[in-house]
Amino acid sequence: MMFARKFGLLVCLLLMSAGTVWGADAARISQIASKVHVDVNQLVKVQQVQLPVAVSQQKAFLLTQPEVQKVETLKGNNLMVHFKDGNELLMFLGENTLGSNTLETPVQMQKKILQPAQKLTPVKVIDRKLFRMMPCAPNSRKALIFDCLEDDANVVSPKIWQQVRSDLQSLGYTVTTRLNNSANLSNAALIDNGEYGVVMLRGHGGDLGGDFGFLVRPWYTSYPAANSGYSGTIRASAYNHAAGATQFGYVITGTFSSSYWADKAFPSTIFFLESCHGADPGALPGMPTWTTNHGASVWVGWNESVSFNCGDNGTDLFFQKMKEQKTVAEAVDAVYATGCRPPELVAFPSNKGGCQLSIWKADNNESSVTNSRDFKLLKLVSGMQRLYATISFYSAPVFNEFFFYVDTNGNTGAEVLVRCHANNVEVYKQTQPGLYNNKVYTGTAVKSGNTYSFDIPWNTTFGSATTANVWLYDMTGKDRLPDSGNVTLLK
C-alpha cells in the first residue's frame, strides 16, 4: 500500500512536471514569437546576416524551448512551429529585404529562369466557324482592393492602393477599398458576394505545401484564440515594419475559400496578389485552383518571396499597363523587363495571358427618357480580332433602332455607324460627311434581361485603325452615352 501511494505520488508529480514543461499559454507563445521576429530583423537588417542563416538560427533556438515539439521550414524561409500542447503558429519570416525601400540588385544569371514567352502562353485565336466565345475579361465593373498592410511599409507615392484605384476608375470600375482592420476575416469571407470583376489582395502570404495562405487583419498583440470563428484559418505572426513590433493574426487558406466563396461564381474575375508566394507552384493546388475553378479568369502573383519594393513597384506597373488596355501577358512582361527579380510575376492558369480588363461607361437614369430606351452602362472589349459591346438599359430594352457611332481618327465625326436593331446589327462606313451608305457587315444581336450585346469584326469594320472612340445615340429617346465625348477602346 505504501509503495502504491509513493508510485501514485510520483506519477502525479511527473504529470504536473510534464504539464509545466509542455504547456504553452498565449503569453509564452507571444513571447517566443516576438523574440524570433525581433532577432531575425536585427540579424538581417543590422548585422547583415543572410536571411536563410538567420532563420536557421532561430529554428535552432525554437527547438531548444521546452514547449516546442517540432519546427518545419516552409518555402520562403517561413517557419511552422508545433507546440507540445497542440497549438501551432505560422511565422512569416521570408521577405528577403524585410520591407526595406532599397532597390534590389537584378539577378543577371539565374538557374531555370523563365523568359516572358515561356511564362505565359497567349490565348490562341479561336476559329469562329467552329466555336464562338467572348474574350477573357471581367463581366463586372466592380473592383475590390483588399490591403492588409496599408499602415505598414509603403514604397510608392501615392500609396499603391490609391494608384491601383485610380487606374481602375479610369476604365470605369467602381472600386471598394478594404484597408487595414477593414481587410479582416469577415470581409474576406464576403469576397464572392461582392461579385467583383477585379480583386487585388495585398498582404503577407505563404506557400503551405499544396495551398496558399494569406494573412488578414485585425492584428493582435498576442497569440490569438484557436477558434477564429471561421473554417480554414491558421494562427500566424509577422513583423510590422512601421510599428517595429511583432503582430499576430489569422491566415486564410484554400479551405476558407472553398467554404466561404461558394455562394456566387466569380464573374470572370482577375485576381492579383501582391504578396509572397501568391502564385508559387507549391501553393497553386489550393486557393488559386479553387478560385479559378469557381469562375475567376486568372490569378496573378509572385512565385516566391517578394519585397515591398518589387511588390509595390511591380503592382504599380502591372496596373498601369492594364489601364493602357494591355493583356495580362503584356503587363507581366513589362514587370519582368524591370529586372526586379527573382521572384517572377506569373499568371495562373498559364494559358490565360490573353485576359484583359473590360472598359466601362455608366450613364445616369434620366427621367425624360423611357427606361426601356434609357442607356445605363456600356461595356467594351476587344479580342480575337473583334469588338465586343454590351449595352445595359434601365429596364428590358424595347426599341426599333439605336446608333453605335465610332470615330477612328480622332475627328469629331464618326467614320463608322452600327445600326442596332432588335435582333441584328448592320455596320456602315461613311461615304461622305454625315452619310453612311457603304454596308460592310451584318451580324446577330442578343437581348437578355436588360442587356443588348453584339460583336463585329475589327478589320472589316475599322480597317487598319487601332483605336475606336465610341458613343451611343437613340434618335427616339434623345439619349446619348456618354452625354458628351466618347469611350476609347484599343485594338
N, C-alpha and C positions, 0 to 999 in steps of 0.2 A: 504493500500500500504506500509506504514511504517512497519507494522507488518510482511508483506510478505518479505520485504528486510531483516529485522532482522532475520527472520526464515531461509531465504536462506543463510545468512552470517553464522548463527550458524551451519547449515548443512555442509557448506563448511569447517568451522574450524574443525568440528568433523571428516570429511573425511580426512583432512590434518593430523589431530592428529592420526587417525587410520593408515594412510599410514606410519607415522613416527614410530608408535609402531609395526605394523605388518611387515613392510618391513625388509627383512634380506638379505643385499647385501653380495657379496662374501667375502669381508673383515671382516664383522661381523661374518659370519658363520665360517670363518677360525679362528678368534679369540676365539670363543666359543669352537670349536673343539680342538684347541691347548691346551686350559686351561684344558679341561676334560682329555685328554690323559696324559698331564704332571702330573696332580693331581693324576690320578689313578696310574701312575708309581711311584710317590712319596709315596703314601699311602701303596702300596703293597710291594715295594722293600725296602723302608727306614723305614716306620712306622710299617711294618709287619701286616697291616690290611688285613683281608681275602678278596679275590677278589670280591665275591658277595656283601660284605658290602661296599667296595669301589665303585663298580659300582652303587649300590643303592643310595649312597650319591650323586654321580654325576648325576644320573637320577633326584633326587630331585632338584639339582642345575639347571639343564636344564629346569625343569618345572617352575622355577621362572623367567626365561628370557621372556621378553615380546614378542620376536619374535617367540617363540616356541608354537606350538599348542598342540602336544602330543608327548610322547616318549614311544616306545614299547621295552620291554625287550625280546630279542630273545634268543634261546638256546645258552648256552656257554657264557652268560653274555655280549653279544653284544647288542648294542642299535640302534634302528632305530628312527631317530629324524625327525619329521614332522614339518615344519615351516608354519606359518600362510599365507605366500605368495605362498605356493605350493611347495617350494623347499623341498628336502629330503636329509638326509645324514645317511649312514650306518656306524656306528662306531665300528671297530673291537677292542674289549677290552678283549676278552675271553681267552688269553693264560695264563694258570694257573701260570706259572713261568715267564711270560713276556720275554721268551727267555733266561733266565739265564742258565749258564752252570753247575749248581749244579745238582746232581743226585737226582731224586725224590724218596721218600721212597715208596717201593712197598706196595700196599694195601693187607693186609692179609685177612680181612673179607670184602666182598663186596656183596651187595644185587643184586641178579639176575645176577651174573656174568656168562658169557658163557664159558664153558670149550672148549678146542680145538675141541673135537669130535662133539660138538654141533654147533660150529660156522660154520664149513664147512662140507658139505656132499660130499665126493669124488664121482667123476663120476663113475657110475656103468659100469661094463664090459658089452658091448653090445653083444648079441647073433648074431654072424656074419652070421648065416644061415638066419636070418630074416632081418638084417639091417646092412649095412657096411658103416662105416664113418671114417674120419680122426680124430685123437685125437685133443684135444683143444690146438692149438699152432699157433703163428703168421705166416701168409703167406707172410710176407715181412721182409727183413733183415735190413730195415731202422728203425732207432730209433730216438726219439726226447727227449731231456732234456730241459725243459722249466722252468728255475729257476728265479723267480721274486725277490728272496731275497739273491742272491749270495753275494751282498755287505752289507748285514745285518748280523745278528748273525750267526756264523757257529760253530758247536761243534766238528766235527770230522776233522782230518787232515790226508791226503789231504781233501779238501772240498768235500762235499757229491757228487756234480755233477761230480767231477773228478773220484771218486771211482765208481760211477754207470757207467760212460762212460767206464772205464777200464774193469769192469765186462762184459758189453755188447760186447765190442770189442773182448774179449777173446773167445766169442761164434760166432764171425764172423759178428756181426752187424756193420753197418756204422752209426755213431752217429752224428746227428746235434745238436748243443747247441744254445739255445736262453737264454742269461743271462742278468739280469738287464733290461736296457731300450730296449734291443732286444726282451725281453719277453713282447711284447706290444700287443695292440688290433689288429693291422693289421696282425701280425704274428699269433696271436691266431685264427684269422678268417680263416687262411690257413691250420690249422692242418690236416683236412681231405685230402686236396690236396697233402700233403706230403706223403700219403699212408704209414704211419709208422706202423711197427709191434709192437713197444713198445712206449708208451708216458708216461713220468714221469713229473708231474707238481709239483712245489714247490712254496708255497706262502701262503698268508692269505686266509682262506676260512670260510664260514659260512652257517649254516642251516637257510634258508629263510622261512621255514614253507611250505614244499611241493616242494622245489627246493634247489639246491646248488649254492652258489655264490662264485666266485674265483676272487681275486683282482689282476689285471695285471698292468704292467707298461705302460707309464712312471709315475713317481711321479710328483706331482705338489706341490708347496709350499703354495698354497691357493686353496680354493674351486673351482673346475673346472666348465666349462660351462655345461649347462643341456644337450646339444646335443653333444654326443661323436662322432657322425658320424656313429654309429653302433646301430642296434636294440638290445634290451635285455641287456642293461647296467644300472648300478646303481652307483651313486656317493658315494664314501666311503672314510674313513680316517683310518689310522693306525699309530702306533708309531714305528719309525725306531730306533732300539736299538743301531745300530752302530753310527748313526748320532746324536742320542739324541734329535730327533725332530719329530713333527707330520707331516705326509705327506698324500697327497690326490691322489686319482686315480679312476679308473672305475672298477666295478665288472662285470664280465660276468656271465650270468645265462643260464637256460635252453632255454629261448627264443633265446639267442645268438647262442647256439649250433645248435638248430633246423633251424636257419636262415642261418648260415654260414658253417655248417659241413654237408651239404646235397649234395654237388657236387659229392663226391665219397664215397662209402661204406668203412668202416674201414676193413682192411684185417685181421680179427680175432685178432685185436689189444688188447694187455694187457695195460690197463691204470693204473697208480699208482699215487696216490695223497699224497704228503707229505704236508698236510695242516690240519687245524682244520676242523672237521665235513665233511671230504671228503666222508665218507660212513655212515654218520649219517642217521638213519631210516627216519627222517623227511625231509632229503634232497634228498633221493633216487628217489622219483617220478619225479623229474625234469631232470637236465642234465645227471645224471648217467643212468637213464632208457632210455632216448632218445639215448644216445651214444651206449649202449649195444643193443638196438633195431636196430641200424644203422650199425651193423657189428662188433663192439668191442666184444671180447670174455668175458672179465671180467674187473671189475672196483674195484680196491683195495684201501682202505683208512681207516683212523681212524674214529671212530663213535662219538667222542666228541672232545673237545679242546685238543690239543697236544702241548707239549713244544718243543723247538728246541732240547733239549737233547734227549727226547724219539723219536722225529721225525727223527733227523739225524741218531741216532744210530739204530733205527728200520729200516729205509730205507737201511742203510748200510748192516745190517744183512739179510734183505729180499733179496737183490740182490746178496749177497754172496751165499745164498742158491740156488737162481735161476741159478747162474753161475755153481754151483755144479750139475745142472740138476735135482733139486728137483721140485716138483709140487708147485703150489700156496699154497695149503693147508699145505704142509710141511714147506714152508717158513714162512707162517703166524704163524704156531705153534711154530717155533723157536723164533719168536719175542715175542710171548705170554709167552714163558718159561723164558724170561729175567726178568719178574716181573715189567717191566717199564709200569705199567698200574694202574687204567684206564688212558686213553681210550684204547679201543680194536682195533687192526688192523683186519679188516674183508674184505671178498670178496663178491662182488655182481655181478650176482646172486649167491645165496649161494650154488648152485649145480655145480659151476664151479671151485671147489677146485682142480680138476684134471688137470687144464690148466698148461702148462709149456712153456719154451722157446724152439724154434727150434734151431738146430745147423747148422751153415752155413760155407761154404768154397768156396771162389772165385778163379778163375783161369784166367790168362791173355789170351787175344786173341793172338794166335801165328800165325805168317804169314806162317809158314811152314805147318800148319795144315788146311785142308779144314773146313770152318765154320760149315758145317753140321755134322762134326765129332769132332769139337773143343769144349771140355768141358769149360763151363763158370761158372757154380755155382752148388754146391751140397747142398741140404737141407736134414737134417736127423731129425727124431722124433721117439721116442719110446713111445708106449702106447697100452693099451688093448692087451698086450702080443704079440705085433708085432713090427717090424721095418718098418718104412715108409721112402722111399727115393724119392726125386725128383731131376733130373739132368737137368740143363738148358744148351743149346748149343748156339753158336753164330748165328745160323740160324736153320731152321727146320731140325731136325735130320734125316739123311739118313745113314743107316748102316745095316750090316748083324748081327754084334755081337760086344759087348764090354764086358769087365770084371769088376765085382764089387767084390773086394777082402776084406776079413775080417779076422783079427787076433784077437783071443780071449784070448790069454795067455801072450801077451807082447813079443813074439818072433819076429824075423824079418820076418818070413814067414807067410803065411795065412793058416788057418785051414779050411776056407770055401771059395768057389768060387761060385759067382752068375753069370751065363752066361746070359747076357741081349740081347734078340732078339727083333725084331721089335714089336711083339705082345705078347710076353710072356717072363718069366724068369724061369731058371732052377737052383736049388740050389744043389750043390755038396759038400760033405765033403771030406777032404783029406784022402787018403788011404795010401799014403807014401809020403815023401817029394817031392813036385812038381807035384804029380799026384792026380787028383780028379775024382774018379770013382764011389763014393757012392752017387747016386742021391737020395735026400730025399724030394724034393718038386718041384712042377711046379705050377706057378701062372701067372696071366694075367699082362700085362703091358699096360699103356695108354700113347699115344702121343697126345699132344695138343699144337699147335703152336711150340714154340722152346723147349718145355719141354717133359721129359720122366719120368713116375712115376710108382712105383710098391710098394708092401708091402709083407713081408714074415713073417711067424710065428717065434717068437723068440725061444721058447723051442725046436721046431723041428729042427731049423737051428743051434742054438748055445748051446743047452743043458742047463746045469746049469750055464754057463758063464754069468756074469753081465756086461761085457764090450765088445764093438765091435769097433775095430780100423779099419777104412775103408779107402780104396783108390780105384780109378778107373784107368783102363788102356785100351787103344784101340790099338790093335795089328797093325791095318792098318795105322792109323794116327800117331802112336807112341806118342800119347798124354797121359799124366798122371795128375791126380788131387788127392792130391796136387803134385807139382813137386817132392817133397820128403816127407818122413814121412807119417802121416795118420791123419784122423779126428776121434776123440773119441766120441762115443755115449754110454751112460749108460742105462741099462735096467730100 
